[in-house]
Amino acid sequence: MKIIVDADACPKSVLQICFKVARDRDIPVWTVASFNHNIVSDHHIVVGNSSQEADIRIVNIALAGDVAVTQDWGLAAMLLGKGVRCLNPMGREFDPSTIEFLLEEREAKAKFRRSGGRTKGPKKRMTENDQQFEAALQKILETFFMTYQHEG
């Protein structure tokens, strides 16, 4: 198991939480970002800044049982198909049963914006968001280790 972070748009506080939680459980954290970002990580993959380059690399290194942190619904959909648990930086886990709806919603909003409409941007990040993210990550890891102990 590893934690894979889509580090291009990941808040620094979330990245630090990943490192802390992973260190406590002896899990490697892999970060993937374009060369435009300065990420300090034991397992960092630098990619070019072409569209989707980081996403493609993440899909290629992800294995069933891994945990991925991303805001990208399309990337999450691909990873869920590989058996990867996906969490956004706000602490919401992507669910295989609702990802198709999210993708349809994303497309509808993009179409609306292309026709001149305006949609709201993301809310300002708060301390509670970091707490929610850490609790969600801990829960996923706890579930994994409980399952692993029962099978092992």
N, CA, C and O atoms as a GROMACS GRO file, in nm:
protein
  608
    1MET      N    1   0.084  -0.118   0.000
    1MET     CA    2   0.000   0.000   0.000
    1MET      C    3   0.088   0.124   0.000
    1MET      O    4   0.193   0.129   0.064
    2LYS      N    5   0.040   0.224  -0.074
    2LYS     CA    6   0.106   0.354  -0.073
    2LYS      C    7  -0.001   0.461  -0.084
    2LYS      O    8  -0.113   0.435  -0.129
    3ILE      N    9   0.035   0.581  -0.042
    3ILE     CA   10  -0.050   0.696  -0.060
    3ILE      C   11   0.008   0.774  -0.178
    3ILE      O   12   0.127   0.807  -0.178
    4ILE      N   13  -0.076   0.803  -0.276
    4ILE     CA   14  -0.033   0.877  -0.394
    4ILE      C   15  -0.103   1.013  -0.392
    4ILE      O   16  -0.225   1.020  -0.382
    5VAL      N   17  -0.024   1.118  -0.400
    5VAL     CA   18  -0.081   1.253  -0.394
    5VAL      C   19  -0.065   1.321  -0.528
    5VAL      O   20   0.046   1.335  -0.580
    6ASP      N   21  -0.176   1.364  -0.584
    6ASP     CA   22  -0.178   1.448  -0.704
    6ASP      C   23  -0.138   1.587  -0.654
    6ASP      O   24  -0.223   1.668  -0.617
    7ALA      N   25  -0.007   1.613  -0.654
    7ALA     CA   26   0.048   1.728  -0.582
    7ALA      C   27   0.041   1.859  -0.661
    7ALA      O   28   0.076   1.964  -0.607
    8ASP      N   29  -0.003   1.856  -0.784
    8ASP     CA   30  -0.012   1.980  -0.862
    8ASP      C   31  -0.103   2.083  -0.796
    8ASP      O   32  -0.070   2.201  -0.793
    9ALA      N   33  -0.215   2.040  -0.744
    9ALA     CA   34  -0.312   2.134  -0.686
    9ALA      C   35  -0.346   2.101  -0.542
    9ALA      O   36  -0.448   2.146  -0.490
   10CYS      N   37  -0.263   2.023  -0.478
   10CYS     CA   38  -0.290   1.980  -0.341
   10CYS      C   39  -0.246   2.088  -0.242
   10CYS      O   40  -0.133   2.136  -0.249
   11PRO      N   41  -0.333   2.126  -0.149
   11PRO     CA   42  -0.292   2.222  -0.047
   11PRO      C   43  -0.173   2.168   0.035
   11PRO      O   44  -0.165   2.049   0.064
   12LYS      N   45  -0.082   2.258   0.070
   12LYS     CA   46   0.038   2.216   0.145
   12LYS      C   47   0.001   2.148   0.277
   12LYS      O   48   0.067   2.053   0.318
   13SER      N   49  -0.103   2.197   0.343
   13SER     CA   50  -0.143   2.138   0.471
   13SER      C   51  -0.186   1.993   0.451
   13SER      O   52  -0.158   1.908   0.537
   14VAL      N   53  -0.253   1.962   0.342
   14VAL     CA   54  -0.297   1.825   0.314
   14VAL      C   55  -0.176   1.736   0.287
   14VAL      O   56  -0.170   1.623   0.334
   15LEU      N   57  -0.080   1.788   0.213
   15LEU     CA   58   0.041   1.712   0.185
   15LEU      C   59   0.115   1.680   0.316
   15LEU      O   60   0.163   1.568   0.335
   16GLN      N   61   0.123   1.777   0.405
   16GLN     CA   62   0.190   1.755   0.534
   16GLN      C   63   0.115   1.652   0.619
   16GLN      O   64   0.177   1.571   0.688
   17ILE      N   65  -0.018   1.655   0.614
   17ILE     CA   66  -0.098   1.556   0.686
   17ILE      C   67  -0.069   1.417   0.630
   17ILE      O   68  -0.054   1.321   0.707
   18CYS      N   69  -0.061   1.405   0.499
   18CYS     CA   70  -0.030   1.275   0.437
   18CYS      C   71   0.105   1.223   0.487
   18CYS      O   72   0.117   1.106   0.523
   19PHE      N   73   0.205   1.310   0.488
   19PHE     CA   74   0.338   1.268   0.534
   19PHE      C   75   0.335   1.223   0.681
   19PHE      O   76   0.394   1.122   0.717
   20LYS      N   77   0.264   1.300   0.765
   20LYS     CA   78   0.259   1.268   0.908
   20LYS      C   79   0.187   1.136   0.933
   20LYS      O   80   0.238   1.050   1.004
   21VAL      N   81   0.070   1.120   0.874
   21VAL     CA   82  -0.009   0.999   0.895
   21VAL      C   83   0.065   0.877   0.839
   21VAL      O   84   0.068   0.772   0.902
   22ALA      N   85   0.124   0.892   0.722
   22ALA     CA   86   0.198   0.781   0.660
   22ALA      C   87   0.320   0.742   0.742
   22ALA      O   88   0.350   0.624   0.758
   23ARG      N   89   0.390   0.841   0.795
   23ARG     CA   90   0.509   0.814   0.877
   23ARG      C   91   0.469   0.733   1.002
   23ARG      O   92   0.539   0.640   1.041
   24ASP      N   93   0.355   0.769   1.063
   24ASP     CA   94   0.308   0.698   1.183
   24ASP      C   95   0.274   0.552   1.153
   24ASP      O   96   0.280   0.467   1.243
   25ARG      N   97   0.238   0.522   1.028
   25ARG     CA   98   0.199   0.385   0.990
   25ARG      C   99   0.300   0.317   0.899
   25ARG      O  100   0.277   0.206   0.850
   26ASP      N  101   0.412   0.384   0.876
   26ASP     CA  102   0.519   0.330   0.791
   26ASP      C  103   0.468   0.296   0.651
   26ASP      O  104   0.490   0.186   0.599
   27ILE      N  105   0.400   0.393   0.590
   27ILE     CA  106   0.346   0.380   0.455
   27ILE      C  107   0.418   0.483   0.367
   27ILE      O  108   0.432   0.598   0.408
   28PRO      N  109   0.463   0.444   0.250
   28PRO     CA  110   0.528   0.543   0.163
   28PRO      C  111   0.425   0.638   0.101
   28PRO      O  112   0.312   0.600   0.070
   29VAL      N  113   0.467   0.763   0.084
   29VAL     CA  114   0.386   0.863   0.016
   29VAL      C  115   0.457   0.897  -0.115
   29VAL      O  116   0.574   0.936  -0.116
   30TRP      N  117   0.385   0.880  -0.224
   30TRP     CA  118   0.436   0.916  -0.356
   30TRP      C  119   0.366   1.044  -0.398
   30TRP      O  120   0.244   1.054  -0.392
   31THR      N  121   0.444   1.142  -0.441
   31THR     CA  122   0.388   1.267  -0.490
   31THR      C  123   0.418   1.277  -0.639
   31THR      O  124   0.526   1.238  -0.684
   32VAL      N  125   0.323   1.329  -0.714
   32VAL     CA  126   0.339   1.347  -0.858
   32VAL      C  127   0.299   1.491  -0.889
   32VAL      O  128   0.189   1.534  -0.856
   33ALA      N  129   0.390   1.564  -0.954
   33ALA     CA  130   0.362   1.703  -0.989
   33ALA      C  131   0.448   1.744  -1.107
   33ALA      O  132   0.551   1.683  -1.135
   34SER      N  133   0.404   1.848  -1.176
   34SER     CA  134   0.483   1.900  -1.287
   34SER      C  135   0.609   1.967  -1.233
   34SER      O  136   0.620   1.995  -1.114
   35PHE      N  137   0.702   1.991  -1.323
   35PHE     CA  138   0.830   2.051  -1.283
   35PHE      C  139   0.811   2.194  -1.232
   35PHE      O  140   0.906   2.254  -1.181
   36ASN      N  141   0.692   2.250  -1.245
   36ASN     CA  142   0.664   2.384  -1.195
   36ASN      C  143   0.649   2.390  -1.044
   36ASN      O  144   0.645   2.499  -0.986
   37HIS      N  145   0.642   2.276  -0.978
   37HIS     CA  146   0.622   2.269  -0.833
   37HIS      C  147   0.748   2.220  -0.765
   37HIS      O  148   0.819   2.134  -0.816
   38ASN      N  149   0.774   2.276  -0.648
   38ASN     CA  150   0.890   2.234  -0.570
   38ASN      C  151   0.840   2.149  -0.452
   38ASN      O  152   0.804   2.202  -0.347
   39ILE      N  153   0.838   2.019  -0.471
   39ILE     CA  154   0.787   1.926  -0.370
   39ILE      C  155   0.904   1.850  -0.312
   39ILE      O  156   0.987   1.796  -0.386
   40VAL      N  157   0.911   1.844  -0.180
   40VAL     CA  158   1.015   1.766  -0.114
   40VAL      C  159   0.949   1.639  -0.062
   40VAL      O  160   0.864   1.643   0.027
   41SER      N  161   0.990   1.526  -0.119
   41SER     CA  162   0.930   1.398  -0.086
   41SER      C  163   1.030   1.287  -0.116
   41SER      O  164   1.108   1.298  -0.210
   42ASP      N  165   1.027   1.180  -0.037
   42ASP     CA  166   1.116   1.066  -0.061
   42ASP      C  167   1.084   0.998  -0.195
   42ASP      O  168   1.173   0.943  -0.260
   43HIS      N  169   0.958   1.003  -0.234
   43HIS     CA  170   0.914   0.938  -0.359
   43HIS      C  171   0.840   1.042  -0.442
   43HIS      O  172   0.717   1.045  -0.444
   44HIS      N  173   0.915   1.126  -0.510
   44HIS     CA  174   0.851   1.231  -0.591
   44HIS      C  175   0.878   1.205  -0.738
   44HIS      O  176   0.991   1.178  -0.780
   45ILE      N  177   0.772   1.214  -0.816
   45ILE     CA  178   0.782   1.196  -0.960
   45ILE      C  179   0.753   1.332  -1.026
   45ILE      O  180   0.647   1.390  -1.007
   46VAL      N  181   0.849   1.379  -1.102
   46VAL     CA  182   0.833   1.505  -1.174
   46VAL      C  183   0.788   1.473  -1.316
   46VAL      O  184   0.848   1.389  -1.384
   47VAL      N  185   0.683   1.541  -1.360
   47VAL     CA  186   0.633   1.523  -1.496
   47VAL      C  187   0.635   1.660  -1.565
   47VAL      O  188   0.653   1.763  -1.500
   48GLY      N  189   0.616   1.658  -1.695
   48GLY     CA  190   0.606   1.783  -1.769
   48GLY      C  191   0.477   1.853  -1.735
   48GLY      O  192   0.398   1.804  -1.654
   49ASN      N  193   0.454   1.968  -1.795
   49ASN     CA  194   0.332   2.040  -1.762
   49ASN      C  195   0.224   2.026  -1.869
   49ASN      O  196   0.132   2.108  -1.877
   50SER      N  197   0.235   1.923  -1.951
   50SER     CA  198   0.130   1.896  -2.049
   50SER      C  199   0.002   1.852  -1.977
   50SER      O  200   0.006   1.795  -1.868
   51SER      N  201  -0.110   1.882  -2.041
   51SER     CA  202  -0.239   1.846  -1.984
   51SER      C  203  -0.245   1.695  -1.957
   51SER      O  204  -0.212   1.614  -2.045
   52GLN      N  205  -0.287   1.658  -1.840
   52GLN     CA  206  -0.310   1.519  -1.799
   52GLN      C  207  -0.183   1.438  -1.776
   52GLN      O  208  -0.192   1.319  -1.746
   53GLU      N  209  -0.066   1.497  -1.788
   53GLU     CA  210   0.057   1.419  -1.773
   53GLU      C  211   0.070   1.360  -1.632
   53GLU      O  212   0.107   1.244  -1.616
   54ALA      N  213   0.040   1.441  -1.530
   54ALA     CA  214   0.047   1.391  -1.393
   54ALA      C  215  -0.058   1.281  -1.371
   54ALA      O  216  -0.031   1.180  -1.306
   55ASP      N  217  -0.178   1.302  -1.425
   55ASP     CA  218  -0.285   1.203  -1.408
   55ASP      C  219  -0.246   1.069  -1.469
   55ASP      O  220  -0.269   0.964  -1.409
   56ILE      N  221  -0.188   1.072  -1.587
   56ILE     CA  222  -0.148   0.948  -1.654
   56ILE      C  223  -0.042   0.875  -1.571
   56ILE      O  224  -0.048   0.753  -1.555
   57ARG      N  225   0.053   0.949  -1.517
   57ARG     CA  226   0.158   0.886  -1.435
   57ARG      C  227   0.098   0.826  -1.309
   57ARG      O  228   0.136   0.717  -1.267
   58ILE      N  229   0.003   0.897  -1.248
   58ILE     CA  230  -0.061   0.846  -1.126
   58ILE      C  231  -0.135   0.716  -1.156
   58ILE      O  232  -0.124   0.620  -1.081
   59VAL      N  233  -0.210   0.714  -1.263
   59VAL     CA  234  -0.283   0.592  -1.301
   59VAL      C  235  -0.185   0.477  -1.324
   59VAL      O  236  -0.212   0.363  -1.286
   60ASN      N  237  -0.071   0.507  -1.384
   60ASN     CA  238   0.028   0.403  -1.413
   60ASN      C  239   0.095   0.345  -1.288
   60ASN      O  240   0.131   0.228  -1.287
   61ILE      N  241   0.111   0.425  -1.183
   61ILE     CA  242   0.179   0.373  -1.062
   61ILE      C  243   0.082   0.320  -0.958
   61ILE      O  244   0.124   0.253  -0.863
   62ALA      N  245  -0.046   0.349  -0.974
   62ALA     CA  246  -0.146   0.308  -0.875
   62ALA      C  247  -0.181   0.161  -0.887
   62ALA      O  248  -0.193   0.106  -0.997
   63LEU      N  249  -0.195   0.098  -0.771
   63LEU     CA  250  -0.235  -0.042  -0.764
   63LEU      C  251  -0.355  -0.057  -0.670
   63LEU      O  252  -0.376   0.027  -0.583
   64ALA      N  253  -0.431  -0.162  -0.689
   64ALA     CA  254  -0.543  -0.189  -0.599
   64ALA      C  255  -0.492  -0.190  -0.455
   64ALA      O  256  -0.388  -0.248  -0.425
   65GLY      N  257  -0.566  -0.125  -0.368
   65GLY     CA  258  -0.527  -0.117  -0.227
   65GLY      C  259  -0.456   0.012  -0.192
   65GLY      O  260  -0.442   0.045  -0.074
   66ASP      N  261  -0.410   0.087  -0.292
   66ASP     CA  262  -0.348   0.217  -0.266
   66ASP      C  263  -0.455   0.319  -0.230
   66ASP      O  264  -0.574   0.296  -0.248
   67VAL      N  265  -0.409   0.433  -0.179
   67VAL     CA  266  -0.496   0.546  -0.150
   67VAL      C  267  -0.444   0.664  -0.230
   67VAL      O  268  -0.324   0.692  -0.229
   68ALA      N  269  -0.534   0.733  -0.300
   68ALA     CA  270  -0.494   0.850  -0.379
   68ALA      C  271  -0.565   0.973  -0.325
   68ALA      O  272  -0.681   0.968  -0.283
   69VAL      N  273  -0.492   1.084  -0.328
   69VAL     CA  274  -0.548   1.213  -0.287
   69VAL      C  275  -0.550   1.301  -0.411
   69VAL      O  276  -0.445   1.334  -0.467
   70THR      N  277  -0.670   1.340  -0.453
   70THR     CA  278  -0.684   1.423  -0.572
   70THR      C  279  -0.814   1.502  -0.567
   70THR      O  280  -0.911   1.461  -0.503
   71GLN      N  281  -0.814   1.615  -0.635
   71GLN     CA  282  -0.936   1.694  -0.652
   71GLN      C  283  -1.001   1.662  -0.786
   71GLN      O  284  -1.113   1.707  -0.813
   72ASP      N  285  -0.932   1.587  -0.868
   72ASP     CA  286  -0.972   1.563  -1.007
   72ASP      C  287  -1.070   1.446  -1.015
   72ASP      O  288  -1.032   1.331  -0.991
   73TRP      N  289  -1.194   1.476  -1.049
   73TRP     CA  290  -1.298   1.372  -1.054
   73TRP      C  291  -1.270   1.270  -1.162
   73TRP      O  292  -1.298   1.151  -1.142
   74GLY      N  293  -1.216   1.312  -1.275
   74GLY     CA  294  -1.185   1.218  -1.382
   74GLY      C  295  -1.075   1.122  -1.342
   74GLY      O  296  -1.084   1.002  -1.368
   75LEU      N  297  -0.972   1.174  -1.277
   75LEU     CA  298  -0.864   1.088  -1.227
   75LEU      C  299  -0.919   0.991  -1.122
   75LEU      O  300  -0.885   0.873  -1.123
   76ALA      N  301  -1.001   1.042  -1.034
   76ALA     CA  302  -1.060   0.955  -0.931
   76ALA      C  303  -1.139   0.841  -0.994
   76ALA      O  304  -1.133   0.728  -0.947
   77ALA      N  305  -1.214   0.871  -1.100
   77ALA     CA  306  -1.292   0.767  -1.168
   77ALA      C  307  -1.202   0.657  -1.222
   77ALA      O  308  -1.232   0.538  -1.208
   78MET      N  309  -1.092   0.696  -1.285
   78MET     CA  310  -0.999   0.596  -1.339
   78MET      C  311  -0.936   0.513  -1.227
   78MET      O  312  -0.921   0.392  -1.240
   79LEU      N  313  -0.901   0.578  -1.117
   79LEU     CA  314  -0.837   0.507  -1.006
   79LEU      C  315  -0.935   0.414  -0.934
   79LEU      O  316  -0.898   0.303  -0.895
   80LEU      N  317  -1.058   0.458  -0.918
   80LEU     CA  318  -1.159   0.371  -0.857
   80LEU      C  319  -1.174   0.243  -0.936
   80LEU      O  320  -1.194   0.135  -0.880
   81GLY      N  321  -1.164   0.254  -1.069
   81GLY     CA  322  -1.173   0.136  -1.155
   81GLY      C  323  -1.059   0.038  -1.134
   81GLY      O  324  -1.071  -0.079  -1.168
   82LYS      N  325  -0.949   0.086  -1.077
   82LYS     CA  326  -0.834  -0.001  -1.047
   82LYS      C  327  -0.835  -0.053  -0.903
   82LYS      O  328  -0.744  -0.126  -0.864
   83GLY      N  329  -0.936  -0.016  -0.825
   83GLY     CA  330  -0.943  -0.061  -0.686
   83GLY      C  331  -0.866   0.027  -0.591
   83GLY      O  332  -0.825  -0.017  -0.483
   84VAL      N  333  -0.845   0.153  -0.629
   84VAL     CA  334  -0.775   0.251  -0.544
   84VAL      C  335  -0.879   0.332  -0.469
   84VAL      O  336  -0.978   0.376  -0.528
   85ARG      N  337  -0.858   0.352  -0.340
   85ARG     CA  338  -0.946   0.440  -0.261
   85ARG      C  339  -0.904   0.583  -0.289
   85ARG      O  340  -0.784   0.614  -0.288
   86CYS      N  341  -0.999   0.671  -0.314
   86CYS     CA  342  -0.968   0.809  -0.352
   86CYS      C  343  -1.035   0.907  -0.257
   86CYS      O  344  -1.152   0.894  -0.221
   87LEU      N  345  -0.957   1.005  -0.217
   87LEU     CA  346  -1.000   1.104  -0.120
   87LEU      C  347  -0.968   1.242  -0.174
   87LEU      O  348  -0.859   1.263  -0.228
   88ASN      N  349  -1.060   1.337  -0.160
   88ASN     CA  350  -1.026   1.472  -0.203
   88ASN      C  351  -0.968   1.549  -0.084
   88ASN      O  352  -0.981   1.505   0.030
   89PRO      N  353  -0.903   1.662  -0.108
   89PRO     CA  354  -0.838   1.736   0.001
   89PRO      C  355  -0.932   1.790   0.108
   89PRO      O  356  -0.886   1.835   0.213
   90MET      N  357  -1.061   1.786   0.083
   90MET     CA  358  -1.158   1.830   0.184
   90MET      C  359  -1.198   1.714   0.275
   90MET      O  360  -1.270   1.734   0.373
   91GLY      N  361  -1.151   1.593   0.244
   91GLY     CA  362  -1.182   1.478   0.328
   91GLY      C  363  -1.300   1.397   0.279
   91GLY      O  364  -1.351   1.312   0.352
   92ARG      N  365  -1.345   1.422   0.158
   92ARG     CA  366  -1.456   1.346   0.102
   92ARG      C  367  -1.402   1.231   0.019
   92ARG      O  368  -1.321   1.252  -0.071
   93GLU      N  369  -1.446   1.110   0.050
   93GLU     CA  370  -1.403   0.994  -0.028
   93GLU      C  371  -1.491   0.980  -0.151
   93GLU      O  372  -1.613   0.990  -0.144
   94PHE      N  373  -1.427   0.958  -0.264
   94PHE     CA  374  -1.501   0.934  -0.388
   94PHE      C  375  -1.561   0.795  -0.380
   94PHE      O  376  -1.496   0.700  -0.337
   95ASP      N  377  -1.686   0.784  -0.422
   95ASP     CA  378  -1.759   0.658  -0.413
   95ASP      C  379  -1.784   0.604  -0.554
   95ASP      O  380  -1.835   0.676  -0.641
   96PRO      N  381  -1.748   0.478  -0.578
   96PRO     CA  382  -1.770   0.422  -0.712
   96PRO      C  383  -1.916   0.431  -0.758
   96PRO      O  384  -1.941   0.440  -0.878
   97SER      N  385  -2.011   0.429  -0.665
   97SER     CA  386  -2.152   0.432  -0.704
   97SER      C  387  -2.201   0.571  -0.742
   97SER      O  388  -2.309   0.584  -0.801
   98THR      N  389  -2.125   0.676  -0.710
   98THR     CA  390  -2.169   0.812  -0.743
   98THR      C  391  -2.073   0.886  -0.836
   98THR      O  392  -2.102   1.000  -0.874
   99ILE      N  393  -1.962   0.827  -0.873
   99ILE     CA  394  -1.863   0.899  -0.953
   99ILE      C  395  -1.918   0.935  -1.091
   99ILE      O  396  -1.886   1.041  -1.144
  100GLU      N  397  -2.000   0.849  -1.148
  100GLU     CA  398  -2.057   0.880  -1.280
  100GLU      C  399  -2.144   1.006  -1.273
  100GLU      O  400  -2.140   1.089  -1.364
  101PHE      N  401  -2.222   1.019  -1.167
  101PHE     CA  402  -2.304   1.139  -1.148
  101PHE      C  403  -2.215   1.263  -1.136
  101PHE      O  404  -2.246   1.366  -1.196
  102LEU      N  405  -2.106   1.254  -1.061
  102LEU     CA  406  -2.015   1.368  -1.046
  102LEU      C  407  -1.957   1.410  -1.181
  102LEU      O  408  -1.946   1.528  -1.212
  103LEU      N  409  -1.919   1.311  -1.260
  103LEU     CA  410  -1.863   1.342  -1.393
  103LEU      C  411  -1.968   1.408  -1.484
  103LEU      O  412  -1.935   1.500  -1.559
  104GLU      N  413  -2.092   1.362  -1.476
  104GLU     CA  414  -2.198   1.425  -1.555
  104GLU      C  415  -2.223   1.568  -1.508
  104GLU      O  416  -2.245   1.658  -1.590
  105GLU      N  417  -2.219   1.590  -1.377
  105GLU     CA  418  -2.237   1.723  -1.321
  105GLU      C  419  -2.123   1.816  -1.366
  105GLU      O  420  -2.146   1.932  -1.401
  106ARG      N  421  -2.001   1.764  -1.365
  106ARG     CA  422  -1.885   1.842  -1.408
  106ARG      C  423  -1.902   1.883  -1.554
  106ARG      O  424  -1.876   1.998  -1.589
  107GLU      N  425  -1.944   1.792  -1.638
  107GLU     CA  426  -1.963   1.822  -1.780
  107GLU      C  427  -2.073   1.925  -1.800
  107GLU      O  428  -2.059   2.015  -1.884
  108ALA      N  429  -2.182   1.914  -1.726
  108ALA     CA  430  -2.292   2.011  -1.738
  108ALA      C  431  -2.245   2.151  -1.699
  108ALA      O  432  -2.280   2.249  -1.764
  109LYS      N  433  -2.166   2.160  -1.592
  109LYS     CA  434  -2.115   2.292  -1.549
  109LYS      C  435  -2.017   2.347  -1.650
  109LYS      O  436  -2.017   2.468  -1.676
  110ALA      N  437  -1.934   2.263  -1.708
  110ALA     CA  438  -1.838   2.309  -1.809
  110ALA      C  439  -1.913   2.362  -1.931
  110ALA      O  440  -1.876   2.465  -1.987
  111LYS      N  441  -2.018   2.292  -1.972
  111LYS     CA  442  -2.098   2.336  -2.086
  111LYS      C  443  -2.163   2.471  -2.057
  111LYS      O  444  -2.168   2.559  -2.143
  112PHE      N  445  -2.213   2.486  -1.935
  112PHE     CA  446  -2.275   2.612  -1.892
  112PHE      C  447  -2.173   2.726  -1.899
  112PHE      O  448  -2.205   2.836  -1.946
  113ARG      N  449  -2.051   2.702  -1.851
  113ARG     CA  450  -1.947   2.805  -1.855
  113ARG      C  451  -1.906   2.838  -1.998
  113ARG      O  452  -1.882   2.955  -2.031
  114ARG      N  453  -1.898   2.737  -2.084
  114ARG     CA  454  -1.862   2.760  -2.224
  114ARG      C  455  -1.966   2.848  -2.294
  114ARG      O  456  -1.932   2.921  -2.387
  115SER      N  457  -2.090   2.841  -2.249
  115SER     CA  458  -2.196   2.922  -2.310
  115SER      C  459  -2.206   3.061  -2.245
  115SER      O  460  -2.300   3.135  -2.272
  116GLY      N  461  -2.109   3.094  -2.159
  116GLY     CA  462  -2.106   3.227  -2.098
  116GLY      C  463  -2.155   3.233  -1.955
  116GLY      O  464  -2.151   3.339  -1.893
  117GLY      N  465  -2.200   3.122  -1.901
  117GLY     CA  466  -2.248   3.120  -1.763
  117GLY      C  467  -2.133   3.124  -1.663
  117GLY      O  468  -2.018   3.098  -1.697
  118ARG      N  469  -2.168   3.157  -1.540
  118ARG     CA  470  -2.066   3.161  -1.433
  118ARG      C  471  -2.107   3.065  -1.322
  118ARG      O  472  -2.225   3.055  -1.287
  119THR      N  473  -2.009   2.995  -1.268
  119THR     CA  474  -2.033   2.905  -1.155
  119THR      C  475  -1.945   2.949  -1.039
  119THR      O  476  -1.845   3.018  -1.058
  120LYS      N  477  -1.984   2.909  -0.920
  120LYS     CA  478  -1.906   2.946  -0.801
  120LYS      C  479  -1.774   2.870  -0.800
  120LYS      O  480  -1.766   2.757  -0.846
  121GLY      N  481  -1.672   2.934  -0.746
  121GLY     CA  482  -1.544   2.868  -0.726
  121GLY      C  483  -1.544   2.794  -0.593
  121GLY      O  484  -1.645   2.794  -0.522
  122PRO      N  485  -1.433   2.732  -0.560
  122PRO     CA  486  -1.427   2.658  -0.433
  122PRO      C  487  -1.429   2.753  -0.314
  122PRO      O  488  -1.386   2.868  -0.323
  123LYS      N  489  -1.478   2.703  -0.202
  123LYS     CA  490  -1.480   2.780  -0.078
  123LYS      C  491  -1.338   2.792  -0.024
  123LYS      O  492  -1.252   2.709  -0.054
  124LYS      N  493  -1.315   2.895   0.054
  124LYS     CA  494  -1.185   2.916   0.117
  124LYS      C  495  -1.157   2.800   0.213
  124LYS      O  496  -1.245   2.755   0.286
  125ARG      N  497  -1.034   2.752   0.212
  125ARG     CA  498  -0.995   2.640   0.296
  125ARG      C  499  -0.987   2.684   0.442
  125ARG      O  500  -0.932   2.790   0.474
  126MET      N  501  -1.041   2.603   0.529
  126MET     CA  502  -1.045   2.632   0.673
  126MET      C  503  -0.971   2.522   0.750
  126MET      O  504  -0.946   2.414   0.696
  127THR      N  505  -0.938   2.550   0.873
  127THR     CA  506  -0.871   2.453   0.960
  127THR      C  507  -0.954   2.325   0.972
  127THR      O  508  -0.899   2.215   0.978
  128GLU      N  509  -1.086   2.341   0.976
  128GLU     CA  510  -1.174   2.225   0.988
  128GLU      C  511  -1.158   2.130   0.870
  128GLU      O  512  -1.173   2.009   0.883
  129ASN      N  513  -1.126   2.187   0.752
  129ASN     CA  514  -1.106   2.103   0.634
  129ASN      C  515  -0.986   2.010   0.653
  129ASN      O  516  -0.991   1.894   0.613
  130ASP      N  517  -0.880   2.061   0.712
  130ASP     CA  518  -0.763   1.977   0.740
  130ASP      C  519  -0.798   1.867   0.839
  130ASP      O  520  -0.755   1.752   0.824
  131GLN      N  521  -0.877   1.902   0.939
  131GLN     CA  522  -0.919   1.802   1.038
  131GLN      C  523  -1.007   1.695   0.974
  131GLN      O  524  -0.992   1.576   1.003
  132GLN      N  525  -1.098   1.738   0.886
  132GLN     CA  526  -1.184   1.642   0.816
  132GLN      C  527  -1.101   1.550   0.727
  132GLN      O  528  -1.124   1.430   0.722
  133PHE      N  529  -1.004   1.609   0.657
  133PHE     CA  530  -0.919   1.529   0.569
  133PHE      C  531  -0.841   1.426   0.650
  133PHE      O  532  -0.837   1.309   0.613
  134GLU      N  533  -0.779   1.469   0.759
  134GLU     CA  534  -0.699   1.375   0.839
  134GLU      C  535  -0.786   1.262   0.895
  134GLU      O  536  -0.746   1.146   0.894
  135ALA      N  537  -0.905   1.296   0.944
  135ALA     CA  538  -0.995   1.194   0.998
  135ALA      C  539  -1.034   1.094   0.889
  135ALA      O  540  -1.039   0.973   0.914
  136ALA      N  541  -1.063   1.142   0.769
  136ALA     CA  542  -1.102   1.054   0.658
  136ALA      C  543  -0.986   0.964   0.617
  136ALA      O  544  -1.006   0.845   0.592
  137LEU      N  545  -0.865   1.020   0.609
  137LEU     CA  546  -0.748   0.940   0.573
  137LEU      C  547  -0.722   0.834   0.680
  137LEU      O  548  -0.695   0.718   0.647
  138GLN      N  549  -0.728   0.872   0.805
  138GLN     CA  550  -0.708   0.776   0.915
  138GLN      C  551  -0.811   0.663   0.907
  138GLN      O  552  -0.776   0.547   0.929
  139LYS      N  553  -0.936   0.697   0.876
  139LYS     CA  554  -1.042   0.596   0.868
  139LYS      C  555  -1.014   0.497   0.755
  139LYS      O  556  -1.030   0.376   0.774
  140ILE      N  557  -0.972   0.547   0.639
  140ILE     CA  558  -0.940   0.459   0.526
  140ILE      C  559  -0.826   0.366   0.563
  140ILE      O  560  -0.832   0.246   0.537
  141LEU      N  561  -0.722   0.420   0.624
  141LEU     CA  562  -0.606   0.338   0.661
  141LEU      C  563  -0.642   0.238   0.769
  141LEU      O  564  -0.596   0.124   0.766
  142GLU      N  565  -0.723   0.278   0.864
  142GLU     CA  566  -0.765   0.187   0.970
  142GLU      C  567  -0.844   0.070   0.911
  142GLU      O  568  -0.823  -0.045   0.949
  143THR      N  569  -0.935   0.101   0.818
  143THR     CA  570  -1.013  -0.004   0.751
  143THR      C  571  -0.920  -0.100   0.677
  143THR      O  572  -0.938  -0.222   0.684
  144PHE      N  573  -0.822  -0.045   0.607
  144PHE     CA  574  -0.727  -0.128   0.533
  144PHE      C  575  -0.652  -0.221   0.627
  144PHE      O  576  -0.642  -0.342   0.602
  145PHE      N  577  -0.598  -0.166   0.737
  145PHE     CA  578  -0.518  -0.248   0.827
  145PHE      C  579  -0.602  -0.350   0.903
  145PHE      O  580  -0.554  -0.459   0.933
  146MET      N  581  -0.728  -0.316   0.933
  146MET     CA  582  -0.816  -0.412   0.999
  146MET      C  583  -0.845  -0.529   0.903
  146MET      O  584  -0.843  -0.645   0.944
  147THR      N  585  -0.871  -0.499   0.777
  147THR     CA  586  -0.898  -0.600   0.676
  147THR      C  587  -0.773  -0.685   0.655
  147THR      O  588  -0.782  -0.808   0.649
  148TYR      N  589  -0.658  -0.621   0.645
  148TYR     CA  590  -0.532  -0.691   0.620
  148TYR      C  591  -0.500  -0.788   0.737
  148TYR      O  592  -0.456  -0.900   0.714
  149GLN      N  593  -0.523  -0.742   0.861
  149GLN     CA  594  -0.496  -0.829   0.977
  149GLN      C  595  -0.587  -0.951   0.976
  149GLN      O  596  -0.544  -1.060   1.013
  150HIS      N  597  -0.713  -0.934   0.935
  150HIS     CA  598  -0.804  -1.047   0.933
  150HIS      C  599  -0.771  -1.146   0.823
  150HIS      O  600  -0.791  -1.267   0.838
  151GLU      N  601  -0.719  -1.093   0.711
  151GLU     CA  602  -0.684  -1.182   0.600
  151GLU      C  603  -0.546  -1.244   0.618
  151GLU      O  604  -0.519  -1.354   0.571
  152GLY      N  605  -0.459  -1.171   0.688
  152GLY     CA  606  -0.321  -1.216   0.703
  152GLY      C  607  -0.307  -1.305   0.819
  152GLY      O  608  -0.198  -1.353   0.848
   0.00000   0.00000   0.00000
